[in-house]
Amino acid sequence: MDQQTGVIKQKVGTVTKTVSDEELEKFCGTDAWLDNHSRSLGLFIDGKFVRPADRQSRSLADSKGGHVCSTVCAVEADVSQAASSAVSGHKAWSGLSCYQRAKVLLRLVGVLGQHGQCVSELCELCEASCSPSALVRLLQYYSSWAQLRDTLIPNWTPLGVVAVAVSEDCSLYSLMLKVLPALAMGNSVVVVPGRSSAPPALLLAQLFVGAGLPAGALNVLTGSDMSLGARVAQNTSISYVTYSGNKQDGVTLCKATAGMGVPVTVSPNIGARCPFIIFESADIDSAVDAVIEAAFKKKREVHWVLCVQESVLDSVVARLRLRMAGMKCVALHSEGDRVLVDTAVQVAQQQGATLVQSCAAPPSGAQYPPTVLCGAAPSSPFVVSPSPGPLLPLMTFRSNTEAVTLGNHSPHGQAASIWTEDLTLALDTAKSLSVGSVWVNSHSVSDPCLPVSGHKDSGTCTDGGHEGLYQFLRPSPSSSPLPRSSPVSMDYSKFGTAASPAIIPDDSDPASAPKPYLQFVGGKPCKSVSGCSVAVQSPGGGSVLAYCPDGGRKDVRNAVEAAVKVQPGWMKKSPSARAQSLYSLTKGLEAKRRDIAASVSVQTGLSMDEADTEVELSIARLSDWAAYCDKNQGGTPPLPQSGSALSLPEALGVVGLVLPDENPLLSMVTLLGAAIANGNAVVMVPSQKYPLPALAFIQVLQASDLPAGLVNVITGSRDELTAALANHSVIKAIWYWGSAEGCQYLQYTCTSPLKTLHLFCQKEDGGKDWTKSHPSLLEEMWRNAVQWKSVWIPTA
């Protein structure tokens, strides 16, 4: 056996085991179920357990080091078998009516009630925290959405086969928060669980099939590491891959699947830094009790940072000393963790921090007392890179604005806890924090009715709520964004470095030269930083129509700087104010329609009538987005417990648009309108083949009342500008139409920090039909342009 991974090599015969409902009813607990499988769990494929021959297995131990069971490590043949089973399972599952699918999920509620003790014991034994009541709530919520899918989400269809992968330390609840909505929407699922969640996932799969889920609709493949998730994604039957867990494994999965042509989203909900903010208007006793529970008593999936208003600092520290007195040492995972904790505490003391400890730290051993590090600074190493032990940094702030600054001083944007009895202050602070979940006078509560959407480096998808269902659906009619393919061999460091064709100096201006164009940065037309231009050829490739600037990395940098300055103010404008600005843009396009139509005709070779039709469609499309501005503004979902909650769509920030060749004007205003209508700023890279319509549109932007810097237009080499967008840390999302190599580059590169990607491989025979304005297609673009925030407000 490998002592580090727990992988055991063994040779066993191929065994297929199906357990009937009658046999399952005899299981009175975890030991009985494990013993029935000889404590060696196989793969769950096509509705039954399978233990193929000649497979490695992986041992799982409990918190005391005792052997729990072993799981099989799947290989390529198992992946193919599971994918084939999932395809058949999808046909059977999606072929059922919404009512029939809902009935199966509701039947599972009764099954969980019958076997809840077994599930609970197994989760506790494997340290995969999830209570049966939480699973029941998930099933109840998503069974109702299964019933109402065609009624409340018309014109959307399931993706097909969805792969759900989680890291070793991910909870069963996080896994099921992805599996159940995927099933509810009519997809089949291939699950790749982590070490701790594997046994409970296998048990639940068996219970699901026993409750009437068609064989193959849910398959579970266990393995030794995240490479199994990449092998599952490589199978051409997989339509979508979604991941939950720690950031490191998520990055590994993204890089390993780059170029495969399958969309991948990640929810790195393990290890994020989250602010716990106590204002002077808070109930100090309740706040201190809560922070002790969050930081020291609960199983920690995040690292809390305590932020206290200076006026109540002494009171908070005094209560911390009182509440922590007598608390026992917390067990660490290993002696190595103890070394990290000791180092962090030593560094903190060297930087002037004082300690509040429940008891003296033992001289050695894998345990450490709960410790508050008072006087921490935002740049302190133990704040920036938290150690795995029970350490709680404490920082102070003076004003409400400073509290928000401290709360946002992190690359993560998962959650925050705010403590105050001033509701206005709580809501203002919640809206200003760049996080996906905000708990007011509470912490770590969850319910599937509210979305969980990581901001900044904490995720690229939304789980939970009505909003989280759309990741498992595609609009109908729709175009497939990426063709399935095999990754090409690439030197990622050299992507976009090839010289642009036909570069000439900007100052060459012979009398017969075609018209030179300028790009648009910070609200002003300008030359490129390089001072060079590139020739734009006529449709037949003969004559030179014009010269446009050859932008590069420095132009992107300047554009992002301009966008960052203006985007927060644009986002804070009322939806009706943004709508009026878009309507003014529409009127400007109407006023310049002849000039714009001429640029479309000259660039693309269309007749003037056809070009004028595209301008007319563009005017209508901008009007659509203006009307969208004050629609779909979130809501207040009902909670099963007392209190209120808000679900709010927010702008992503700065979005990079690499525009398609098809319908160069219409596609541009469609994507531009979707982005800015929701409060984003934009850096646009026009079609390299047809850049003139976008450059002619600059005069419309100049005449509008959009803030300077909100929309920036940079021309040049698509690959070079794509690389510049991908490597800029401020850009949150990239919408890309281009080559397969460009799609692969973005999937591989946009992982640190994470960027939300919408990639389309552009084909010579055409792609998306931009002339269609189907409601589901516009709604998809709207949802691509927002991220969600949930705010919890409990009542006494």
C-alpha positions in Angstrom: 0.0 0.0 0.0 1.1 3.5 -0.8 1.4 5.2 2.7 0.7 8.7 1.3 -2.3 8.0 -1.0 -3.7 4.9 0.7 -3.8 3.1 -2.7 -3.6 -0.7 -2.5 -2.9 -2.9 -5.5 -5.1 -5.9 -5.6 -6.5 -8.3 -8.1 -10.1 -9.2 -7.8 -12.6 -10.9 -10.1 -15.2 -8.9 -11.9 -18.2 -8.8 -9.5 -21.6 -7.2 -10.2 -23.8 -6.7 -7.1 -27.3 -5.5 -7.0 -29.0 -5.0 -3.7 -32.8 -5.2 -3.6 -35.1 -3.0 -1.6 -35.9 -5.9 0.7 -32.2 -6.4 1.4 -31.6 -2.7 1.9 -34.3 -2.5 4.5 -32.4 -5.0 6.6 -29.5 -2.7 7.0 -29.9 -1.1 10.4 -26.7 1.0 10.2 -23.4 1.8 8.5 -21.6 -1.4 9.6 -24.2 -3.6 8.2 -24.1 -1.9 4.8 -20.3 -1.9 4.7 -20.1 -5.5 5.8 -22.5 -6.5 3.1 -20.0 -5.1 0.6 -17.1 -6.8 2.5 -15.9 -3.2 3.2 -14.7 -3.0 -0.4 -16.9 -0.7 -2.4 -17.0 -1.0 -6.2 -18.0 1.5 -8.8 -21.7 2.3 -9.3 -22.5 1.9 -13.0 -25.8 1.3 -14.8 -27.7 1.0 -11.5 -25.5 -1.6 -9.8 -22.2 -2.0 -8.0 -19.3 -3.3 -10.2 -15.9 -4.4 -9.1 -13.7 -5.0 -12.2 -10.7 -7.2 -12.1 -7.1 -5.8 -11.9 -8.0 -2.5 -10.3 -6.2 -0.6 -7.6 -8.1 0.2 -4.5 -7.9 3.1 -2.1 -8.2 2.7 1.7 -10.3 5.1 3.8 -9.7 5.6 7.5 -11.8 7.3 10.2 -10.6 10.2 12.4 -9.0 7.7 14.8 -7.1 5.9 12.1 -9.4 2.8 12.0 -10.1 1.2 8.6 -13.6 2.2 7.2 -13.5 0.6 3.8 -11.7 0.7 0.4 -12.9 2.0 -2.9 -11.9 1.0 -6.4 -9.8 3.3 -8.6 -11.5 3.6 -12.0 -9.6 3.3 -15.2 -10.3 4.3 -18.8 -12.5 1.3 -19.5 -14.7 2.1 -16.5 -15.1 5.7 -17.6 -16.3 4.6 -21.0 -18.7 2.1 -19.5 -20.1 4.8 -17.1 -20.4 7.3 -19.9 -22.2 4.9 -22.2 -24.5 4.0 -19.3 -25.2 7.7 -18.7 -26.2 8.2 -22.3 -28.8 5.4 -22.0 -29.8 6.7 -18.6 -30.3 10.2 -20.0 -32.7 8.9 -22.7 -34.8 7.1 -20.2 -34.7 9.9 -17.6 -35.3 12.8 -19.9 -38.0 10.8 -21.6 -40.1 10.9 -18.5 -42.6 13.7 -17.9 -41.7 16.5 -15.4 -44.3 15.0 -13.1 -42.7 11.6 -13.3 -39.2 12.9 -12.5 -40.5 14.9 -9.6 -42.3 11.8 -8.3 -39.1 9.9 -8.2 -37.2 12.6 -6.4 -40.0 12.9 -3.8 -40.0 9.2 -3.3 -36.4 9.6 -2.3 -37.5 11.7 0.6 -39.2 8.7 2.1 -36.2 6.5 1.4 -33.9 8.9 3.2 -36.3 9.0 6.1 -36.0 5.2 6.3 -32.3 5.0 5.9 -31.3 8.4 7.4 -29.5 6.9 10.3 -27.3 4.9 8.0 -26.5 7.9 5.8 -25.8 10.1 8.9 -23.5 7.5 10.4 -21.6 7.0 7.2 -21.1 10.7 6.7 -19.8 11.1 10.2 -17.5 8.1 9.9 -16.1 9.4 6.6 -16.0 13.1 7.8 -18.2 14.1 4.8 -20.5 16.4 6.8 -24.1 16.4 5.7 -27.2 15.8 7.8 -30.2 13.7 6.4 -32.4 16.7 7.1 -30.3 18.9 4.7 -30.5 16.2 2.0 -34.3 16.0 2.5 -34.5 19.7 2.1 -32.5 19.5 -1.1 -34.7 16.8 -2.5 -37.9 18.6 -1.6 -36.7 21.8 -3.2 -35.4 20.3 -6.5 -38.3 17.9 -6.9 -40.6 20.9 -7.1 -38.3 22.4 -9.8 -38.4 19.1 -11.6 -42.2 19.4 -11.6 -42.2 23.0 -12.9 -39.3 23.0 -15.3 -41.4 23.2 -18.5 -43.8 25.7 -16.9 -41.4 28.2 -15.3 -38.3 27.6 -17.5 -39.8 27.2 -21.0 -37.6 27.0 -24.1 -34.7 25.5 -22.2 -33.6 21.9 -22.5 -31.2 19.6 -20.5 -27.6 19.4 -21.5 -27.3 15.6 -21.6 -24.6 14.0 -19.5 -23.2 16.1 -16.8 -20.0 15.2 -14.9 -19.8 16.4 -11.2 -16.3 16.3 -9.6 -15.4 17.3 -6.0 -12.1 17.5 -4.1 -11.0 15.3 -1.3 -12.1 17.7 1.4 -15.5 18.6 -0.1 -18.6 17.9 1.9 -21.4 15.6 0.7 -23.8 18.6 0.8 -21.7 20.6 -1.8 -21.7 17.5 -4.0 -25.4 17.0 -3.9 -26.0 20.7 -4.4 -24.8 20.0 -8.0 -26.1 16.5 -8.5 -29.7 17.0 -7.6 -30.4 20.1 -9.7 -28.7 18.4 -12.7 -31.0 15.4 -12.2 -34.1 17.6 -11.7 -33.5 19.4 -15.0 -33.5 16.0 -16.8 -29.8 15.3 -17.2 -27.9 12.2 -16.3 -24.9 12.5 -14.0 -21.5 10.9 -13.6 -20.2 11.7 -10.2 -16.4 11.7 -9.3 -16.4 12.1 -5.5 -13.5 12.8 -3.2 -12.1 10.4 -0.7 -14.4 11.3 2.1 -17.6 11.7 0.1 -17.1 8.5 -2.0 -18.8 6.0 0.4 -21.9 8.3 1.1 -22.2 9.0 -2.6 -22.2 5.3 -3.4 -24.8 4.6 -0.8 -27.0 7.5 -2.1 -26.7 6.2 -5.7 -27.9 2.8 -4.5 -30.9 4.4 -2.7 -31.7 6.6 -5.7 -32.0 3.6 -8.0 -34.0 1.8 -5.4 -36.4 4.7 -5.4 -37.0 4.5 -9.1 -34.3 6.5 -10.8 -33.6 4.8 -14.2 -30.4 2.7 -14.3 -27.5 4.9 -15.7 -29.1 8.2 -14.8 -26.6 8.4 -11.8 -23.2 6.7 -12.0 -20.4 7.0 -9.4 -16.7 6.6 -10.3 -14.1 6.6 -7.6 -10.4 7.2 -8.1 -7.2 8.3 -6.5 -7.0 12.0 -7.5 -8.5 14.7 -9.7 -7.0 13.1 -12.8 -10.1 10.9 -12.9 -12.2 14.0 -13.4 -10.1 15.0 -16.4 -10.5 11.5 -17.9 -14.2 11.6 -17.4 -14.4 15.1 -19.1 -12.4 13.7 -22.1 -15.2 11.3 -23.0 -17.1 12.7 -25.9 -20.5 11.8 -24.3 -19.9 14.4 -21.5 -21.7 17.7 -22.2 -20.6 19.7 -19.1 -18.2 19.4 -16.2 -18.7 21.2 -12.9 -16.5 21.1 -9.8 -16.7 21.9 -6.2 -13.9 21.9 -3.6 -10.5 23.5 -3.1 -8.9 25.9 -5.5 -5.8 23.8 -6.3 -7.8 20.7 -7.6 -10.1 23.1 -9.5 -7.2 24.6 -11.3 -5.8 21.2 -12.0 -9.1 20.1 -13.6 -9.3 23.3 -15.7 -5.8 22.9 -17.1 -6.2 19.2 -17.7 -9.5 19.7 -19.7 -8.2 22.7 -21.8 -8.9 22.1 -25.4 -11.3 19.2 -25.0 -14.2 21.3 -26.1 -16.3 20.8 -22.9 -17.4 23.7 -20.7 -15.9 23.5 -17.2 -17.1 25.6 -14.2 -15.6 25.6 -10.7 -16.8 26.5 -7.2 -13.7 26.6 -5.0 -15.6 26.8 -1.7 -12.8 25.3 0.5 -10.1 27.5 2.0 -11.5 31.0 1.1 -10.9 34.0 3.5 -14.1 35.4 4.7 -14.6 38.6 6.8 -16.6 38.5 10.1 -17.4 42.1 10.7 -18.6 43.4 14.1 -19.9 47.0 14.2 -20.3 49.1 17.4 -24.1 48.8 17.0 -23.9 45.0 17.2 -25.1 42.7 20.1 -21.5 42.0 21.2 -22.3 38.9 23.3 -24.1 37.2 20.4 -21.4 38.3 17.9 -18.6 36.9 20.1 -20.5 33.6 20.6 -21.0 33.3 16.9 -17.4 34.0 15.9 -16.1 31.4 18.4 -18.5 28.8 17.0 -17.6 29.7 13.4 -13.8 29.8 13.9 -13.2 27.1 16.5 -16.1 24.7 16.9 -17.5 24.0 13.5 -15.7 22.0 10.8 -14.0 24.8 8.9 -14.3 25.0 5.2 -13.3 28.7 5.1 -10.8 30.9 7.0 -12.5 33.6 9.0 -10.9 37.0 9.6 -12.4 39.0 12.5 -12.9 42.8 11.8 -13.9 44.8 14.8 -14.8 48.5 15.1 -12.2 50.3 17.2 -14.8 51.8 19.6 -15.8 48.3 20.8 -12.4 46.5 20.5 -11.8 46.2 24.2 -15.2 44.9 24.9 -14.9 42.3 22.2 -11.5 41.1 23.3 -12.7 40.9 27.0 -15.6 38.7 25.9 -13.4 36.6 23.8 -11.1 35.9 26.7 -14.1 35.0 28.9 -15.8 32.7 26.3 -12.6 31.0 25.3 -11.4 30.2 28.8 -11.3 26.4 29.3 -11.8 25.5 25.6 -9.8 22.4 24.7 -7.1 22.1 22.1 -8.2 21.4 18.5 -6.9 18.4 16.7 -4.8 19.0 13.7 -4.5 16.7 10.7 -0.7 16.1 11.1 2.5 17.2 12.7 3.2 19.2 9.6 0.2 21.3 10.3 1.5 22.0 13.8 4.7 23.3 12.3 2.7 25.7 10.0 0.6 26.9 13.0 3.7 27.5 15.2 5.4 29.5 12.4 2.3 31.6 11.8 2.0 32.4 15.5 5.7 33.3 15.7 5.5 35.6 12.7 2.4 37.3 14.2 4.1 38.0 17.5 7.2 39.3 15.7 4.8 41.8 13.8 3.4 43.0 17.1 0.2 40.8 17.4 -0.9 39.8 20.9 -2.5 36.4 21.6 -5.8 35.4 23.1 -5.7 31.7 23.8 -8.0 29.3 25.6 -5.0 27.6 27.2 -1.3 27.2 26.8 -0.1 25.5 23.7 1.3 22.0 24.2 5.1 21.8 23.5 4.5 19.3 20.6 1.8 17.1 19.1 -0.9 17.5 16.4 -3.1 19.8 18.4 -3.3 23.5 19.2 -5.5 25.7 21.4 -8.0 28.2 19.8 -6.1 31.4 19.3 -7.0 34.9 18.4 -4.2 37.0 16.8 -5.0 40.6 17.9 -3.5 43.5 15.9 -3.2 41.8 12.6 -2.6 43.8 9.4 -4.3 43.0 6.0 -0.9 42.3 4.5 0.3 40.0 7.3 1.4 36.6 6.1 -1.0 34.8 8.5 -3.9 36.8 7.0 -2.9 36.5 3.4 -2.0 32.8 3.6 -3.9 31.3 6.6 -2.5 28.2 8.3 -4.7 25.1 8.7 -5.0 25.5 12.5 -7.5 27.2 14.8 -6.1 30.7 14.3 -8.4 33.8 14.1 -6.7 37.0 12.9 -8.3 40.2 14.4 -8.2 43.5 12.6 -9.8 46.9 13.5 -11.5 49.6 11.5 -12.8 53.0 12.3 -15.5 53.8 9.8 -18.1 51.9 7.8 -16.2 52.6 4.6 -13.0 51.1 6.1 -14.9 48.0 7.2 -15.9 47.4 3.5 -12.3 48.0 2.4 -11.0 45.4 4.9 -13.8 43.0 3.9 -12.9 43.3 0.2 -9.1 43.0 0.8 -8.9 39.4 -0.4 -8.8 37.6 -3.7 -11.7 35.5 -2.5 -15.3 36.5 -2.6 -17.3 33.7 -1.1 -19.1 35.0 2.0 -19.1 37.5 4.8 -20.9 37.8 8.2 -22.1 41.2 9.4 -23.1 42.0 12.9 -25.1 45.1 13.6 -28.6 46.0 14.8 -28.8 48.8 12.3 -30.5 47.3 9.3 -29.7 50.2 6.9 -26.0 49.8 7.8 -26.2 46.1 7.3 -27.8 46.3 3.8 -25.4 49.1 2.7 -22.4 47.0 3.8 -23.8 43.8 2.2 -24.2 45.6 -1.2 -20.7 47.0 -1.0 -18.9 43.7 -0.2 -17.7 41.7 -3.2 -18.9 38.3 -1.9 -21.6 35.9 -3.0 -23.3 35.3 0.4 -23.8 37.8 3.2 -25.2 36.7 6.6 -26.6 39.5 8.8 -26.3 38.6 12.5 -25.7 35.0 11.6 -23.2 32.8 9.8 -22.7 29.6 7.8 -26.4 29.1 7.1 -27.6 27.7 3.8 -30.7 26.7 1.9 -31.1 25.6 -1.7 -33.6 28.3 -2.4 -30.9 30.9 -2.5 -28.0 31.1 -5.0 -24.4 30.5 -4.0 -22.2 32.4 -6.4 -18.6 33.0 -5.6 -17.2 36.4 -6.6 -13.7 37.3 -7.6 -11.5 34.2 -7.2 -14.2 32.1 -5.5 -16.0 30.6 -8.5 -17.2 30.7 -12.1 -20.8 29.4 -11.7 -23.9 29.7 -9.5 -25.2 26.9 -7.4 -28.6 26.8 -5.7 -31.8 28.7 -6.2 -33.6 29.3 -9.4 -30.5 30.9 -10.8 -28.3 27.8 -10.3 -30.5 25.7 -12.5 -29.5 27.4 -15.7 -26.0 25.9 -15.7 -27.6 22.5 -16.4 -29.8 23.8 -19.3 -29.3 25.2 -22.7 -31.6 27.6 -24.6 -33.7 26.0 -27.3 -33.0 26.7 -30.1 -29.3 27.0 -29.4 -25.9 26.6 -31.1 -23.3 24.3 -29.5 -20.5 26.6 -28.2 -17.6 24.3 -28.5 -17.1 21.2 -30.8 -15.6 18.2 -28.9 -12.0 17.9 -29.8 -8.6 16.7 -28.6 -6.2 19.3 -27.1 -3.5 20.4 -29.5 0.2 20.7 -28.5 0.7 24.3 -27.6 3.4 26.5 -26.1 1.2 28.7 -24.0 3.9 31.2 -23.4 4.1 32.0 -27.1 0.4 32.2 -27.9 -0.3 35.6 -29.5 3.3 36.6 -30.0 3.3 36.1 -33.8 3.9 39.3 -35.8 0.8 41.0 -37.2 0.5 41.1 -41.0 1.0 44.2 -43.1 2.1 46.5 -40.2 3.0 50.0 -41.4 3.8 53.2 -39.4 0.9 55.5 -38.6 2.7 58.6 -39.9 2.9 57.2 -43.5 0.1 59.3 -45.1 0.5 59.4 -48.9 -2.2 61.3 -50.7 -3.8 58.1 -52.1 -3.7 56.2 -48.9 -6.9 54.7 -47.6 -8.6 56.3 -44.5 -6.8 55.7 -41.2 -9.0 54.8 -38.2 -8.4 55.3 -34.5 -9.3 53.0 -31.6 -11.3 54.1 -28.6 -9.9 54.1 -25.0 -11.1 56.1 -22.0 -13.7 57.9 -24.0 -11.3 59.3 -26.6 -10.2 58.1 -30.1 -6.5 57.4 -30.1 -3.6 55.7 -31.9 -2.2 52.4 -30.5 0.7 52.7 -28.1 3.0 51.1 -30.6 2.1 53.8 -33.1 1.6 51.2 -35.9 -1.4 50.2 -38.0 -2.5 47.2 -39.9 -4.1 47.1 -43.3 -7.8 46.1 -43.6 -8.4 44.2 -46.9 -11.5 44.3 -49.1 -13.8 41.2 -49.0 -12.1 39.8 -52.0 -8.7 40.3 -50.5 -7.6 42.7 -53.3 -7.4 46.3 -52.3 -6.7 48.0 -48.9 -9.9 49.6 -47.5 -8.4 51.3 -44.5 -5.7 51.2 -41.8 -6.7 50.4 -38.2 -4.4 50.6 -35.1 -2.4 47.6 -34.2 -3.2 47.4 -30.5 -1.3 45.3 -28.0 -0.9 44.6 -24.3 -0.3 48.2 -23.2 -3.5 49.3 -25.0 -5.4 46.6 -23.1 -3.8 47.9 -19.9 -4.9 51.4 -20.6 -8.4 50.4 -21.5 -8.8 48.3 -18.3 -7.5 51.2 -16.2 -10.2 53.4 -17.7 -12.9 50.8 -17.3 -12.0 50.1 -13.7 -12.4 53.8 -12.8 -15.9 54.2 -14.3 -17.5 50.7 -13.7 -18.4 51.1 -10.0 -20.2 54.3 -10.6 -22.0 52.9 -13.7 -23.0 49.8 -11.6 -24.5 52.0 -8.9 -26.7 53.9 -11.3 -30.3 53.0 -11.1 -31.5 50.5 -13.7 -33.7 53.2 -15.3 -30.8 55.6 -15.6 -28.8 52.8 -17.4 -31.8 52.2 -19.6 -31.9 55.9 -20.6 -28.2 55.8 -21.6 -28.8 52.8 -23.7 -31.8 54.4 -25.4 -29.5 57.4 -26.2 -27.1 55.0 -27.8 -29.9 53.6 -29.8 -30.9 57.1 -31.0 -27.3 57.8 -31.9 -27.1 54.6 -34.0 -30.3 55.6 -35.8 -28.9 59.0 -36.6 -25.7 57.5 -38.1 -27.4 54.6 -39.7 -26.3 55.5 -43.3 -22.6 55.9 -42.4 -22.7 52.6 -40.3 -24.5 50.7 -43.1 -21.9 51.9 -45.6 -19.1 50.6 -43.4 -20.9 47.2 -43.1 -21.4 47.1 -46.8 -17.9 48.0 -47.8 -16.3 45.7 -45.2 -18.5 42.6 -45.7 -19.5 42.9 -49.4 -23.2 43.0 -48.5 -25.5 45.2 -50.6 -26.6 48.5 -49.0 -30.1 47.1 -48.5 -28.7 44.1 -46.6 -26.4 46.3 -44.6 -29.2 48.6 -43.7 -31.2 45.6 -42.5 -28.4 44.7 -40.2 -28.3 48.2 -38.8 -32.1 48.1 -38.3 -31.7 44.8 -36.4 -28.9 46.4 -34.3 -31.1 49.3 -33.3 -33.9 46.9 -32.2 -31.4 44.8 -30.3 -30.0 47.8 -28.4 -33.6 48.8 -27.6 -34.2 45.2 -26.2 -31.3 45.6 -23.8 -32.4 49.1 -22.7 -35.7 47.5 -21.8 -34.0 44.7 -20.0 -32.2 47.1 -17.6 -34.9 47.4 -15.0 -36.2 43.8 -15.4 -35.1 40.6 -13.6 -33.8 42.3 -10.6 -33.7 39.3 -8.2 -36.2 38.7 -5.5 -37.0 37.5 -1.9 -37.2 33.7 -1.9 -39.3 32.2 0.9 -37.2 30.5 3.6 -38.1 27.4 5.5 -37.0 29.1 8.8 -37.9 32.5 10.2 -36.3 35.5 8.6 -36.0 37.2 5.2 -33.5 36.8 2.4 -32.6 38.7 -0.8 -31.3 37.4 -4.1 -29.6 40.1 -6.1 -27.9 40.1 -9.5 -24.7 42.1 -9.7 -22.4 43.2 -12.4 -19.3 41.1 -13.0 -17.0 44.1 -13.3 -14.8 44.5 -16.4 -15.7 42.1 -19.3 -13.4 41.3 -22.3 -15.3 40.8 -25.6 -13.5 39.1 -28.5 -16.1 39.6 -31.2 -17.2 37.2 -33.9 -16.9 37.6 -37.7 -20.6 36.9 -38.4 -22.8 40.0 -38.6 -20.0 42.2 -37.2 -22.3 45.1 -36.2 -25.3 43.1 -34.9 -23.2 40.6 -32.9 -21.2 43.5 -31.4 -24.2 45.5 -30.2 -25.9 42.3 -28.9 -22.9 41.4 -26.7 -22.1 45.0 -25.8 -25.7 45.7 -24.8 -25.9 42.5 -22.6 -22.7 43.6 -20.7 -23.4 47.3 -20.1 -27.1 46.9 -19.4 -26.2 44.9 -16.3 -23.6 47.4 -15.0 -20.4 46.0 -16.5 -17.6 47.9 -18.3 -16.3 46.5 -21.5 -13.0 46.1 -23.4 -13.9 45.0 -27.0 -11.7 43.5 -29.6 -13.5 43.7 -33.0 -13.4 41.0 -35.6 -10.0 40.9 -37.0 -11.5 40.1 -40.4 -14.2 42.8 -40.3 -13.2 45.6 -37.9 -14.6 48.6 -39.7 -18.2 48.5 -38.4 -16.9 48.5 -34.9 -14.6 51.4 -35.6 -17.4 53.3 -37.3 -19.5 52.7 -34.2 -17.1 54.8 -32.2 -18.7 58.0 -33.4 -22.0 56.7 -32.0 -20.3 56.0 -28.6 -18.8 59.5 -28.6 -22.2 61.1 -29.2 -23.9 59.1 -26.4 -24.1 59.9 -22.7 -22.3 56.7 -21.7 -19.5 57.5 -19.2 -16.0 57.8 -20.7 -14.1 54.6 -20.3 -17.2 52.4 -20.0 -16.8 51.0 -23.5 -13.3 50.6 -25.0 -12.5 49.4 -28.5 -9.0 48.0 -29.4 -8.1 46.6 -32.8 -5.2 44.4 -33.8 -4.2 40.8 -33.7 -7.0 38.7 -32.1 -4.5 36.2 -30.5 -2.3 38.9 -29.1 -5.2 40.9 -27.6 -6.8 37.7 -26.3 -3.6 36.8 -24.4 -3.5 40.4 -23.0 -7.1 40.1 -21.7 -6.4 36.6 -20.3 -3.4 37.7 -18.3 -4.9 40.9 -16.8 -5.9 40.2 -13.2 -8.8 42.7 -13.1 -10.8 41.3 -16.0 -13.5 39.0 -14.5 -15.0 37.4 -17.6 -14.1 36.9 -21.3 -16.6 36.2 -24.1 -14.6 34.8 -27.0 -15.3 33.9 -30.6 -12.2 32.6 -32.3 -10.0 29.6 -33.0 -9.9 26.3 -31.2 -6.3 27.1 -30.1 -7.6 30.4 -28.6 -10.3 28.5 -26.7 -7.7 26.1 -25.3 -5.4 28.9 -24.3 -8.1 30.7 -22.3 -9.2 27.5 -20.6 -5.7 26.8 -19.5 -4.6 30.3 -18.6 -7.6 31.9 -16.9 -7.2 30.0 -13.6 -5.3 32.5 -11.5 -7.3 34.5 -10.9 -10.4 32.6 -12.1 -12.3 34.1 -15.0 -15.8 33.3 -16.2 -15.4 32.1 -19.8 -17.9 31.8 -22.6 -16.1 30.3 -25.5 -17.2 29.7 -29.1 -15.1 28.1 -31.8 -15.6 30.1 -34.9 -16.1 28.2 -38.1 -15.8 29.3 -41.7 -19.3 28.0 -42.5 -20.9 30.3 -40.0 -22.0 29.8 -36.4 -24.6 31.6 -34.3 -27.5 33.2 -36.1 -27.4 36.7 -34.6 -30.6 37.8 -36.5 -32.8 35.7 -34.2 -33.9 37.3 -31.0 -35.4 34.3 -29.2 -36.2 35.2 -25.6 -34.2 32.3 -24.2 -31.1 33.3 -26.1 -31.3 36.9 -24.8 -31.9 35.6 -21.3 -28.8 33.4 -21.6 -26.7 36.4 -22.4 -28.3 38.4 -19.6 -27.4 35.6 -17.1 -23.9 35.4 -18.5 -23.4 39.1 -17.6 -24.3 38.9 -13.9 -23.2 37.2 -10.7 -25.5 36.6 -7.8 -25.5 37.7 -4.2 -27.7 36.3 -1.4 -28.3 38.2 1.8 -29.7 36.5 4.9 -31.6 38.5 7.4 -32.8 36.4 10.4 -35.4 37.4 12.8 -35.5 36.8 16.6 
